[in-house]
């Protein structure tokens, strides 16, 4: 009898406990969005929080590398777990276009070279490459790509391994397209002299610390270091530099396609695009925004053939390895 | 024996174990969850109370801010003054006065700002205006509406902005609660041991009373919320509860340290297990001791029994206790004593029998020598014309032959024939001074009697009874009485005194040297047939003597 009473008491307590734990209700499906992003938190955080503020949508962010996330999207194509892929170079997104739903970004006034009509993704921002230098070591930095091939910079150039760093490969492809010369790769390789650095971050560190006087890296990262107080000078190459776009895409069969489109509309909107250029040291993909002073584009752009770069990538890297004395001749 | 020990041990051990361990297990399995659930329930209630109090506090402040903003925005002079404000000290004072008037009550923890259409700060209630303009296409000012106060995380972490647009797009009015103000506001309403987070409607961090690791903790909780899981993970040492603040739409998130953490539960279980192990050990020891105290006497008794079985009748058990086992040991000892006594008596009887046999064997001289001698005597008697010698020798030889023959039993006929030969001899010796008469029914002649039972009796009658008389008379007769055969020898001799006859009538218990023959007969009869049979003598001095042989009726199988 006593045991029965005890059991009843326990059951009652359990019920009370269950009733007391009034859970904060999770948001409705209609108020949700899952974003896979290869952007760094300092890029995506403000964008996503502003999106949440404006729309009331709860955004779940999953961070990762571009290749990793795209592979995951392809793997999950039967039952997609995400709605938006935010980030990744357009050439990477092109390879996974079958995983994306069509998105018509024509509502935004996009630049012609960033419209990607007929593709299932949208460009988000453009990342210009620049030459950096240590102003405490040199007063007359190279003015452009051609100068970097000069014997003066023999062994003086900080350059990341293009096998590892996407921006390093882009730099090689940019030089080859910007300069109408056949010996670009060989000359540049001779100046780098086999001293490639293991990552693009090392280029900035090496130049800021004076280990190398000159380097090649993205404008975005160089600007960030300058804002952090490091003494780095930036040169926009006089021949014009590339600004390869990264993009975003709505994932096909996602659970929240409406919110996904809202998100893409938002990041292509003028409010975000303005910040792409003013806050992130990138270039906007819109044609209707005007920037002044430091926020404006600082140098010319050259034509950059993305399909050609993608196609020749293996070939260029193989040649580079040979020039570095690593691969088979 | 080992098995006895083990089975005792096992049974006692199992019983003690169930008595010792079951309460501990019950205690752990029932009490611990009960305690944990009670404590959690209490914490949840306390969390609800704290959240309610904080929500009320915050709501009050937000409403005050709302009132201040509404008052300031509703004042048409504010907008008009703002349009004209650029560098005009008078309008600046005017604005300040309007702000002081509007900020009734909330100025203690909040500051009031005025922004123009481009987001530049024109005036602040306290301190100097923020020189950094606010973006109007982003964040707080972008959210601002005319008829409604919007609450939003400020650009700077840990602050809250409440904002309103001025009518006609004249600018913005903004109330800013800073981190210190929020901390002071909330500190009275929550338990100092718990942490409070203030979150945007989409659970982005606005403010946290704890200064480190806020984003990481929030990221985990947000993931749980989105996955539809409970905020307080069972494993965590923190209980999280959330409540919506209705005015702003913000969420208050309270983290309390769990009163019963996993570690404490584990510790309680560990202590329980240790106590269980201790009680297990005690059970083992107690079971061993108890079973030993039970099994040792049993074992000793079993060993003593085995010794008795092997023939060691002296085996005894020392009773250790006064209980049932002690009684059992005493009983065993008594039984062993009786068995030993019985055996001793049997051995004694056997010894007596052997002695009798030895005596009989000693009496057996080399028969051939005796026969031959007697035969020689017989023929010498005949040749020398002394027939008495011949008769004596022949009778003696006949008696000898019978007496030393291997058979123990002979027919009564044979026995009587032997007796007649003996009497013949004695008659010659005593020159017919006594007469002997044998009177036995022919029907009894075939009954079996131990050989040489009558001869010693008759000899006794002759030697002790009638030897000194001239008219001695001995009568031998027999009779059947029920299953017994009675052989009687009566004489008219001098008789015996009662002492002698009385002693004799008790058979084996005494051994008078005078009547060895009678004693032997009595012994033989008792050995053969038991103490119920034997000799009895009735006699008085001077009146002769009657000796009766009692023995069971046994017939010769072959007639």
Interface residues (C-beta under 8 A of the other chain):
Chain A: X6 X9 X10 X13 X14 X16 X17 X20 X21 X22 X23 X24 X26 X27 X32 X49 X50 X52 X53 X54 X56 X57 X58 X59 X60 X270 X271 X274 X275
Chain B: X30 X33 X34 X37 X38 X40 X41 X44 X45 X48 X137 X138 X139 X142 X143 X152 X200 X201 X202 X203 X204 X222 X223 X225 X226 X227 X228 X230 X231 X232 X241 X242 X243 X244 X251
